[in-house]
Amino acid sequence: MSEEQPAAGEDPRARAREVCLRLLTTRARTRAQLAAALHRRDIPDEVAEPVLDRLAEVGLVDDEAFAAAWVSTRHSGRGLARRALAEELRRRGVAEDTVESAVAELEPEDEEETARELVRRRLAGTRGRDVAARMRRLTGVLARRGYSAGLAYRIVREELEAEGTDVDLPEPDLD
């Protein structure tokens, strides 16, 4: 018997609950992720919704807690900026107001310090290259993690100057 096909006479609500609980044992999921998984397994919405409601009621599905934990771990672990974190949460089906609330918890000073640490870790790997190439490479690291061009340029410039590099480049047009 395939995992995708219910056994004859199997309760669809029990099957939906089992699918959700199995997914939740490996890691936290958003309500939208669970709903999508149930849809892929041909669980009708009229069966899936009450199961998802009950999981939310008992605290097993909590998009607010998911978003807060996601922002905290992905910012500290991967160095992602607010913009990248918000996009990841949206892709996981988190509601916009929940996304905004979660990323608002990230202080601008923390975001800047994380960006600065990312640049510091990469500085040594760019030594020996010309200043323009170092600037492009290091600002690219920050851009891929969702930092604005203006912030990336300013931090890279400050960190290059702090190591004693003469950064005599024209200011880029970031508008």
Backbone as ProteinMPNN parsed JSONL, in Angstrom:
{"seq_chain_A": "MSEEQPAAGEDPRARAREVCLRLLTTRARTRAQLAAALHRRDIPDEVAEPVLDRLAEVGLVDDEAFAAAWVSTRHSGRGLARRALAEELRRRGVAEDTVESAVAELEPEDEEETARELVRRRLAGTRGRDVAARMRRLTGVLARRGYSAGLAYRIVREELEAEGTDVDLPEPDLD", "coords_chain_A": {"N_chain_A": [[0.852, -1.184, 0.0], [0.646, 2.143, -0.901], [2.031, 5.127, 0.559], [0.734, 7.386, -0.178], [-1.85, 6.712, -0.886], [-4.946, 6.255, 0.678], [-5.961, 3.642, 2.922], [-8.616, 1.326, 2.361], [-11.58, 2.461, 3.763], [-10.225, 3.951, 5.682], [-10.053, 6.589, 8.041], [-10.213, 9.833, 6.899], [-9.616, 12.125, 8.378], [-8.045, 11.172, 10.468], [-5.91, 10.269, 8.976], [-4.991, 12.725, 7.917], [-4.217, 14.009, 10.276], [-2.171, 12.269, 11.094], [-0.312, 12.605, 9.008], [0.383, 15.321, 9.359], [1.437, 15.284, 11.984], [3.616, 13.579, 11.646], [5.208, 15.116, 9.908], [5.685, 17.294, 11.57], [7.314, 16.183, 13.502], [9.876, 16.157, 12.523], [10.66, 18.826, 12.091], [9.702, 22.239, 12.845], [6.822, 23.585, 11.261], [5.014, 25.753, 9.059], [1.551, 26.7, 9.035], [0.646, 26.919, 6.402], [2.545, 25.345, 5.047], [1.951, 22.804, 6.045], [-0.693, 22.586, 5.161], [-0.268, 22.556, 2.404], [1.134, 20.153, 2.167], [-0.845, 18.345, 2.922], [-2.668, 18.782, 0.882], [-1.162, 17.865, -1.314], [-1.304, 15.198, -0.75], [-3.832, 14.585, -1.362], [-5.817, 15.191, 0.522], [-8.906, 16.413, 1.318], [-9.867, 19.904, 1.545], [-11.95, 20.418, 3.359], [-11.536, 18.5, 5.243], [-8.885, 18.889, 5.987], [-8.728, 21.515, 7.076], [-10.121, 21.578, 9.703], [-8.403, 19.838, 11.087], [-5.952, 21.193, 10.98], [-6.734, 23.487, 12.345], [-7.156, 22.411, 14.899], [-4.567, 21.52, 15.555], [-3.314, 23.986, 15.702], [-4.729, 25.081, 17.806], [-3.884, 23.503, 19.99], [-1.289, 24.263, 20.058], [0.685, 23.143, 18.428], [1.053, 24.059, 15.898], [2.105, 27.131, 15.12], [2.346, 29.981, 13.688], [3.348, 32.52, 14.375], [5.24, 32.01, 16.424], [6.905, 30.337, 14.949], [7.842, 32.135, 12.987], [9.222, 34.037, 14.572], [11.247, 32.441, 15.713], [12.505, 31.601, 13.37], [13.519, 34.02, 12.307], [15.329, 34.73, 14.327], [17.184, 32.519, 14.387], [18.062, 32.302, 11.697], [19.113, 34.8, 11.221], [21.206, 35.042, 13.095], [22.626, 32.677, 12.563], [23.043, 32.458, 9.704], [23.408, 35.037, 8.965], [21.506, 36.61, 7.692], [19.727, 39.409, 6.364], [16.968, 41.629, 7.194], [15.286, 41.883, 4.902], [15.83, 39.538, 3.355], [15.114, 37.596, 5.223], [12.376, 38.151, 5.554], [11.454, 37.524, 2.999], [11.974, 34.762, 2.885], [10.209, 33.845, 4.876], [7.755, 34.586, 3.746], [7.738, 32.901, 1.507], [7.299, 30.536, 2.805], [4.716, 30.683, 3.457], [3.831, 32.334, 5.524], [1.764, 34.741, 7.05], [1.53, 38.175, 6.013], [1.39, 40.239, 8.02], [2.398, 38.868, 10.216], [4.96, 38.278, 9.313], [6.034, 40.879, 9.087], [5.93, 41.666, 11.776], [7.687, 39.817, 12.957], [10.213, 40.346, 11.703], [10.534, 42.932, 12.533], [11.399, 42.715, 15.086], [14.09, 42.451, 14.914], [16.761, 44.363, 15.601], [18.07, 47.383, 14.131], [20.748, 47.941, 14.765], [21.74, 45.422, 15.453], [21.479, 44.108, 13.037], [23.271, 45.588, 11.462], [25.676, 45.057, 12.826], [25.91, 42.311, 12.436], [26.232, 42.244, 9.653], [28.665, 43.562, 9.488], [30.336, 41.728, 10.806], [30.206, 39.59, 9.002], [31.567, 40.726, 6.814], [34.095, 41.157, 7.961], [34.922, 38.517, 8.386], [35.325, 37.719, 5.795], [37.235, 39.397, 4.748], [40.062, 38.756, 4.8], [40.26, 36.807, 2.829], [40.148, 38.262, 0.53], [42.405, 39.743, 0.275], [45.196, 41.031, -1.515], [43.953, 41.443, -3.884], [42.771, 44.023, -6.141], [41.418, 47.136, -4.906], [38.848, 47.813, -5.904], [37.876, 45.337, -6.814], [37.817, 43.919, -4.406], [35.922, 45.419, -3.061], [33.639, 44.978, -4.67], [33.334, 42.187, -4.385], [32.95, 41.862, -1.592], [30.719, 43.523, -1.073], [28.928, 42.149, -2.591], [28.653, 39.755, -1.14], [27.179, 40.667, 1.055], [24.913, 41.675, -0.277], [23.739, 39.347, -1.335], [22.728, 38.288, 0.941], [20.675, 39.9, 1.562], [21.099, 42.552, 2.38], [20.915, 46.117, 2.112], [22.125, 48.076, -0.664], [23.34, 50.528, -0.028], [23.963, 50.296, 2.748], [25.631, 48.041, 2.645], [27.775, 48.98, 1.045], [28.748, 51.078, 2.659], [29.563, 49.736, 5.03], [31.477, 47.885, 4.052], [33.366, 49.658, 3.007], [34.134, 51.043, 5.386], [35.234, 48.899, 6.853], [37.35, 48.089, 5.191], [38.895, 50.408, 5.286], [39.481, 50.393, 8.016], [41.271, 48.294, 8.203], [43.399, 49.435, 7.082], [43.486, 49.884, 4.367], [43.62, 51.935, 1.528], [40.89, 53.401, 0.389], [40.065, 54.666, -2.314], [37.78, 55.265, -4.049], [35.177, 56.242, -6.297], [32.039, 57.383, -4.989], [29.357, 55.179, -5.23], [26.402, 55.336, -7.33], [23.61, 54.853, -5.735], [20.906, 55.053, -6.015]], "CA_chain_A": [[0.0, 0.0, 0.0], [1.403, 3.383, -1.008], [1.793, 6.141, 1.596], [-0.125, 8.427, -0.73], [-3.216, 6.233, -1.048], [-5.537, 5.804, 1.936], [-6.491, 2.291, 2.944], [-10.077, 1.315, 2.267], [-12.251, 2.701, 5.033], [-9.416, 4.75, 6.609], [-10.611, 7.897, 8.385], [-9.362, 10.869, 6.299], [-9.181, 13.051, 9.42], [-6.933, 10.49, 11.15], [-4.786, 10.292, 8.027], [-4.485, 14.1, 7.878], [-3.535, 14.23, 11.552], [-0.937, 11.479, 11.074], [0.616, 13.267, 8.074], [0.866, 16.545, 10.003], [2.283, 14.953, 13.141], [4.884, 13.039, 11.141], [5.989, 16.252, 9.409], [6.089, 18.149, 12.695], [8.352, 15.54, 14.326], [11.21, 16.441, 11.987], [10.947, 20.243, 12.326], [8.521, 23.102, 12.874], [6.275, 23.927, 9.947], [3.937, 26.741, 9.08], [0.234, 26.164, 8.682], [0.595, 26.818, 4.938], [3.345, 24.196, 4.624], [1.168, 21.604, 6.36], [-1.846, 22.557, 4.252], [0.238, 22.144, 1.09], [1.458, 18.723, 2.259], [-2.12, 17.619, 2.918], [-3.206, 18.916, -0.479], [-0.394, 16.936, -2.169], [-1.737, 13.831, -0.423], [-5.25, 14.521, -1.732], [-6.714, 15.369, 1.663], [-9.786, 17.54, 0.98], [-9.786, 21.069, 2.424], [-12.926, 20.326, 4.445], [-10.952, 17.613, 6.257], [-7.609, 19.467, 6.416], [-8.891, 22.733, 7.893], [-10.347, 21.302, 11.13], [-7.195, 19.223, 11.659], [-4.994, 22.282, 11.159], [-7.253, 24.326, 13.432], [-6.918, 21.722, 16.18], [-3.122, 21.564, 15.806], [-3.02, 25.356, 16.127], [-5.36, 25.243, 19.123], [-3.056, 22.861, 21.02], [0.044, 24.864, 20.026], [1.653, 22.441, 17.587], [1.257, 24.909, 14.726], [2.052, 28.51, 15.585], [3.125, 30.742, 12.707], [4.048, 33.625, 15.041], [6.424, 31.437, 17.073], [7.761, 29.871, 13.865], [8.494, 33.296, 12.369], [10.18, 34.612, 15.525], [12.394, 31.532, 15.804], [13.169, 31.628, 12.065], [14.28, 35.269, 12.22], [16.441, 34.659, 15.274], [18.206, 31.546, 14.002], [18.636, 32.576, 10.378], [19.92, 36.017, 11.299], [22.458, 34.766, 13.806], [23.35, 31.568, 11.944], [23.427, 32.694, 8.318], [23.679, 36.452, 8.753], [20.55, 37.18, 6.753], [19.128, 40.699, 6.685], [15.498, 41.648, 7.287], [14.655, 41.665, 3.597], [15.949, 38.121, 3.0], [14.314, 36.835, 6.186], [10.965, 38.352, 5.22], [11.162, 36.771, 1.78], [11.931, 33.337, 3.237], [8.959, 33.59, 5.606], [6.648, 34.669, 2.781], [7.765, 31.667, 0.711], [6.795, 29.457, 3.647], [3.289, 30.889, 3.643], [3.519, 33.105, 6.728], [0.98, 35.942, 6.745], [2.351, 39.391, 5.922], [1.489, 40.934, 9.304], [3.279, 38.058, 11.06], [6.307, 38.496, 8.771], [6.464, 42.218, 9.488], [6.128, 41.661, 13.222], [8.882, 39.028, 13.276], [11.437, 41.03, 11.289], [10.644, 44.176, 13.302], [12.109, 42.393, 16.325], [15.52, 42.539, 14.626], [17.197, 45.753, 15.761], [18.991, 47.83, 13.08], [22.139, 47.824, 15.241], [22.105, 44.002, 15.354], [21.614, 43.808, 11.613], [24.521, 46.193, 11.012], [26.8, 44.332, 13.431], [26.008, 41.023, 11.746], [26.818, 42.529, 8.338], [30.068, 43.899, 9.737], [31.03, 40.466, 11.106], [30.328, 38.853, 7.736], [32.639, 41.351, 6.032], [35.373, 40.889, 8.642], [35.312, 37.117, 8.145], [35.706, 37.548, 4.392], [38.29, 40.344, 4.34], [41.359, 38.112, 4.555], [40.19, 36.079, 1.567], [40.2, 39.174, -0.619], [43.697, 40.452, 0.253], [45.984, 40.797, -2.731], [43.165, 41.909, -5.028], [42.656, 45.479, -6.141], [40.377, 47.636, -4.005], [37.535, 47.742, -6.555], [37.461, 43.932, -6.811], [37.474, 43.591, -3.014], [34.665, 46.099, -2.763], [32.57, 44.244, -5.368], [33.164, 40.864, -3.793], [32.413, 41.963, -0.235], [29.344, 44.036, -1.12], [28.131, 41.045, -3.137], [28.35, 38.85, -0.023], [26.078, 41.266, 1.817], [23.72, 41.781, -1.128], [23.117, 38.023, -1.429], [22.054, 38.01, 2.214], [19.544, 40.802, 1.687], [21.438, 43.887, 2.884], [20.765, 47.174, 1.103], [23.37, 48.469, -1.328], [23.953, 51.625, 0.72], [24.54, 49.758, 3.979], [26.738, 47.164, 2.268], [28.9, 49.795, 0.603], [29.299, 51.816, 3.803], [30.249, 48.814, 5.941], [32.685, 47.378, 3.396], [34.326, 50.772, 2.963], [34.648, 51.258, 6.746], [36.083, 47.771, 7.257], [38.587, 48.172, 4.414], [39.685, 51.506, 5.855], [39.934, 49.971, 9.352], [42.438, 47.421, 8.053], [44.487, 50.246, 6.546], [43.411, 49.96, 2.915], [43.207, 53.232, 1.002], [39.71, 53.205, -0.459], [39.903, 55.883, -3.1], [36.835, 54.939, -5.113], [34.046, 57.179, -6.321], [30.82, 56.898, -4.343], [28.441, 54.64, -6.256], [25.054, 55.885, -7.385], [22.788, 53.772, -5.19], [19.48, 55.358, -6.145]], "C_chain_A": [[0.888, 1.235, 0.0], [1.043, 4.344, 0.116], [0.791, 7.185, 1.122], [-1.59, 7.992, -0.799], [-3.775, 5.755, 0.291], [-6.025, 4.367, 1.814], [-8.007, 2.373, 2.871], [-10.673, 1.509, 3.658], [-11.451, 3.52, 6.034], [-10.05, 6.125, 6.809], [-9.692, 8.985, 7.821], [-8.843, 11.868, 7.335], [-7.988, 12.455, 10.189], [-5.696, 10.487, 10.255], [-4.162, 11.676, 7.96], [-3.692, 14.401, 9.147], [-2.187, 13.505, 11.577], [0.108, 12.119, 10.163], [1.224, 14.495, 8.743], [1.816, 16.23, 11.154], [3.633, 14.389, 12.704], [5.779, 14.17, 10.632], [6.508, 17.121, 10.553], [7.139, 17.499, 13.589], [9.751, 15.844, 13.814], [11.623, 17.886, 12.199], [9.643, 21.016, 12.344], [8.111, 23.436, 11.446], [5.222, 25.006, 10.12], [2.635, 26.04, 8.723], [0.146, 25.967, 7.167], [1.405, 25.629, 4.43], [2.591, 22.891, 4.886], [-0.032, 21.472, 5.427], [-1.419, 22.09, 2.86], [0.554, 20.647, 1.08], [0.182, 17.889, 2.234], [-2.757, 17.655, 1.529], [-2.499, 17.949, -1.438], [-0.812, 15.486, -1.927], [-3.242, 13.651, -0.631], [-6.2, 14.502, -0.541], [-7.601, 16.569, 1.333], [-9.67, 18.672, 2.009], [-10.755, 20.98, 3.592], [-12.485, 19.355, 5.538], [-9.699, 18.274, 6.846], [-7.794, 20.637, 7.373], [-9.173, 22.449, 9.367], [-9.131, 20.667, 11.816], [-6.151, 20.304, 11.928], [-5.436, 23.228, 12.276], [-6.949, 23.704, 14.789], [-5.422, 21.733, 16.525], [-2.694, 22.958, 16.267], [-3.556, 25.591, 17.538], [-4.507, 24.651, 20.242], [-1.605, 23.335, 20.976], [1.08, 24.147, 19.2], [1.959, 23.193, 16.291], [1.043, 26.342, 15.192], [2.954, 29.34, 14.671], [3.892, 31.896, 13.335], [5.332, 33.124, 15.692], [7.42, 30.946, 16.024], [8.551, 31.035, 13.283], [9.539, 33.909, 13.292], [11.434, 33.742, 15.625], [13.201, 31.551, 14.507], [14.063, 32.861, 11.948], [15.508, 35.19, 13.12], [17.545, 33.721, 14.785], [18.847, 31.858, 12.664], [19.461, 33.857, 10.361], [21.253, 35.702, 11.97], [23.275, 33.683, 13.108], [23.866, 31.842, 10.545], [23.72, 34.148, 8.013], [22.722, 37.122, 7.798], [19.97, 38.484, 7.279], [17.607, 40.581, 6.703], [14.827, 41.287, 5.971], [14.692, 40.188, 3.197], [15.116, 37.255, 3.938], [12.824, 36.941, 5.866], [10.586, 37.541, 3.983], [11.078, 35.271, 2.069], [10.625, 32.997, 3.963], [7.756, 33.644, 4.668], [6.578, 33.405, 1.933], [7.225, 30.478, 1.496], [5.335, 29.665, 4.028], [2.896, 31.638, 4.897], [2.801, 34.393, 6.308], [1.844, 37.193, 6.849], [2.477, 40.118, 7.26], [2.392, 40.189, 10.277], [4.732, 38.221, 10.623], [6.833, 39.842, 9.259], [6.761, 42.292, 10.978], [7.425, 40.934, 13.599], [10.165, 39.759, 12.894], [11.628, 42.355, 12.021], [11.384, 43.95, 14.619], [13.624, 42.494, 16.154], [15.936, 44.007, 14.648], [18.166, 46.145, 14.633], [20.462, 47.699, 13.488], [22.617, 46.371, 15.143], [22.34, 43.604, 13.908], [22.936, 44.36, 11.082], [25.728, 45.436, 11.565], [26.991, 42.97, 12.769], [26.634, 41.203, 10.372], [28.315, 42.808, 8.475], [30.889, 42.627, 10.009], [31.214, 39.622, 9.846], [31.48, 39.401, 6.898], [33.99, 41.047, 6.664], [35.857, 39.465, 8.379], [35.811, 36.904, 6.727], [36.859, 38.437, 3.94], [39.59, 39.652, 3.962], [41.38, 37.389, 3.214], [40.264, 36.96, 0.34], [41.526, 39.914, -0.699], [44.481, 40.066, -0.986], [45.232, 41.223, -3.989], [43.121, 43.434, -4.997], [41.418, 45.885, -5.336], [38.989, 47.508, -4.628], [37.008, 46.301, -6.552], [37.06, 43.492, -5.402], [36.121, 44.187, -2.65], [33.498, 45.351, -3.407], [32.289, 42.912, -4.694], [32.483, 40.948, -2.428], [30.991, 42.543, -0.216], [28.41, 42.97, -1.695], [27.743, 40.037, -2.072], [27.149, 39.381, 0.755], [24.791, 41.348, 0.993], [23.001, 40.442, -1.224], [22.398, 37.63, -0.141], [20.972, 39.042, 2.525], [19.841, 42.187, 2.227], [21.319, 44.904, 1.766], [22.13, 47.55, 0.545], [24.092, 49.557, -0.539], [24.635, 51.143, 1.99], [25.751, 48.889, 3.662], [27.966, 47.981, 1.879], [29.568, 50.501, 1.788], [30.095, 50.885, 4.721], [31.534, 48.288, 5.318], [33.753, 48.461, 3.355], [34.954, 50.985, 4.342], [35.582, 50.134, 7.185], [37.391, 47.728, 6.472], [39.491, 49.268, 4.964], [40.244, 51.13, 7.222], [41.143, 49.048, 9.265], [43.619, 48.162, 7.425], [44.512, 50.354, 5.034], [42.928, 51.346, 2.504], [42.068, 53.001, 0.012], [39.429, 54.512, -1.175], [39.044, 55.557, -4.321], [35.727, 55.972, -5.122], [32.837, 56.542, -5.632], [29.887, 56.36, -5.438], [27.086, 55.349, -6.193], [24.104, 54.782, -6.968], [21.301, 54.029, -5.304], [18.834, 54.652, -7.28]], "O_chain_A": [[1.792, 1.347, 0.828], [-0.099, 4.38, 0.572], [0.086, 7.793, 1.927], [-2.481, 8.841, -0.771], [-3.149, 4.938, 0.966], [-6.448, 3.93, 0.744], [-8.605, 3.372, 3.272], [-10.315, 0.808, 4.605], [-11.937, 3.771, 7.137], [-10.525, 6.744, 5.857], [-8.526, 9.066, 8.206], [-7.744, 12.401, 7.18], [-7.038, 13.166, 10.516], [-4.576, 10.68, 10.727], [-2.937, 11.801, 7.948], [-2.611, 14.986, 9.082], [-1.185, 14.06, 12.027], [1.287, 12.168, 10.514], [2.438, 14.69, 8.701], [2.877, 16.844, 11.276], [4.663, 14.681, 13.311], [6.98, 14.175, 10.9], [7.633, 17.619, 10.505], [7.796, 18.195, 14.363], [10.713, 15.796, 14.58], [12.794, 18.164, 12.458], [8.605, 20.513, 11.912], [8.946, 23.553, 10.55], [4.621, 25.151, 11.184], [2.629, 24.934, 8.182], [-0.375, 24.952, 6.705], [0.993, 24.97, 3.476], [2.594, 21.986, 4.051], [-0.348, 20.378, 4.961], [-2.129, 21.319, 2.215], [0.276, 19.957, 0.099], [0.139, 16.84, 1.591], [-3.318, 16.66, 1.07], [-3.14, 17.3, -2.264], [-0.68, 14.645, -2.817], [-3.842, 12.695, -0.14], [-7.257, 13.875, -0.59], [-7.077, 17.656, 1.089], [-9.41, 18.43, 3.187], [-10.431, 21.412, 4.699], [-13.018, 19.392, 6.647], [-9.479, 18.225, 8.056], [-7.087, 20.734, 8.376], [-8.513, 23.038, 10.222], [-8.867, 20.932, 12.989], [-5.536, 20.321, 12.994], [-4.613, 23.709, 13.055], [-6.533, 24.397, 15.718], [-5.063, 21.937, 17.685], [-1.818, 23.093, 17.121], [-2.899, 26.229, 18.36], [-4.414, 25.232, 21.323], [-0.777, 22.871, 21.76], [2.257, 24.503, 19.258], [3.0, 22.981, 15.671], [-0.053, 26.719, 15.605], [4.169, 29.391, 14.859], [4.985, 32.223, 12.874], [6.39, 33.734, 15.536], [8.629, 31.113, 16.182], [9.766, 30.948, 13.105], [10.628, 34.265, 12.842], [12.552, 34.257, 15.621], [14.431, 31.522, 14.536], [15.22, 32.761, 11.54], [16.609, 35.55, 12.702], [18.716, 34.099, 14.773], [20.057, 31.696, 12.509], [20.401, 33.984, 9.577], [22.311, 36.065, 11.455], [24.502, 33.771, 13.069], [25.004, 31.498, 10.226], [24.219, 34.472, 6.936], [23.082, 38.107, 7.153], [19.749, 38.644, 8.48], [17.039, 39.572, 6.284], [13.904, 40.473, 5.94], [13.682, 39.648, 2.745], [14.486, 36.292, 3.502], [12.1, 35.946, 5.903], [9.512, 36.941, 3.936], [10.196, 34.59, 1.546], [10.011, 31.967, 3.685], [6.839, 32.832, 4.788], [5.491, 32.892, 1.668], [6.745, 29.512, 0.902], [4.784, 28.91, 4.829], [1.735, 31.585, 5.302], [3.186, 35.043, 5.336], [2.765, 37.263, 7.662], [3.568, 40.572, 7.604], [3.081, 40.816, 11.082], [5.631, 38.294, 11.461], [7.944, 39.93, 9.781], [7.739, 42.916, 11.39], [8.169, 41.396, 14.464], [11.111, 39.79, 13.681], [12.75, 42.851, 12.122], [11.931, 44.889, 15.197], [14.356, 42.609, 17.137], [15.506, 44.794, 13.805], [18.992, 45.33, 14.223], [21.316, 47.386, 12.658], [23.77, 46.12, 14.791], [23.271, 42.864, 13.593], [23.64, 43.679, 10.337], [26.697, 45.203, 10.842], [28.124, 42.531, 12.568], [27.476, 40.402, 9.966], [29.121, 42.341, 7.67], [32.0, 42.478, 9.5], [32.265, 39.011, 9.652], [32.271, 38.64, 6.34], [34.938, 40.711, 5.954], [37.048, 39.232, 8.175], [36.626, 36.016, 6.477], [37.399, 38.239, 2.852], [40.157, 39.936, 2.907], [42.408, 37.363, 2.538], [40.426, 36.463, -0.774], [41.753, 40.651, -1.659], [44.433, 38.924, -1.443], [45.837, 41.346, -5.054], [43.395, 44.057, -3.971], [40.505, 45.089, -5.12], [38.043, 47.128, -3.938], [35.821, 46.077, -6.311], [36.075, 42.774, -5.23], [35.289, 43.539, -2.015], [32.48, 45.116, -2.757], [31.133, 42.556, -4.463], [31.552, 40.195, -2.145], [30.154, 42.101, 0.57], [27.238, 42.902, -1.325], [26.629, 39.515, -2.09], [26.221, 38.636, 1.072], [23.702, 41.114, 1.517], [21.771, 40.405, -1.199], [21.553, 36.735, -0.146], [20.419, 39.054, 3.624], [18.907, 42.938, 2.51], [21.589, 44.594, 0.605], [23.156, 47.365, 1.198], [25.314, 49.516, -0.396], [25.764, 51.539, 2.277], [26.78, 48.986, 4.33], [29.073, 47.698, 2.338], [30.794, 50.518, 1.903], [31.198, 51.234, 5.14], [32.571, 48.247, 5.981], [34.921, 48.195, 3.64], [36.175, 51.094, 4.453], [36.606, 50.389, 7.818], [38.43, 47.37, 7.025], [40.702, 49.082, 5.092], [41.368, 51.509, 7.553], [41.963, 49.031, 10.182], [44.699, 47.597, 7.254], [45.478, 50.871, 4.473], [41.958, 51.867, 3.053], [42.279, 52.463, -1.075], [38.658, 55.349, -0.705], [39.514, 55.57, -5.459], [35.374, 56.518, -4.078], [32.64, 55.328, -5.686], [29.664, 57.023, -6.45], [26.684, 55.881, -5.158], [23.818, 53.875, -7.75], [20.507, 53.281, -4.735], [17.635, 54.815, -7.507]]}, "name": "protein", "num_of_chains": 1, "seq": "MSEEQPAAGEDPRARAREVCLRLLTTRARTRAQLAAALHRRDIPDEVAEPVLDRLAEVGLVDDEAFAAAWVSTRHSGRGLARRALAEELRRRGVAEDTVESAVAELEPEDEEETARELVRRRLAGTRGRDVAARMRRLTGVLARRGYSAGLAYRIVREELEAEGTDVDLPEPDLD"}
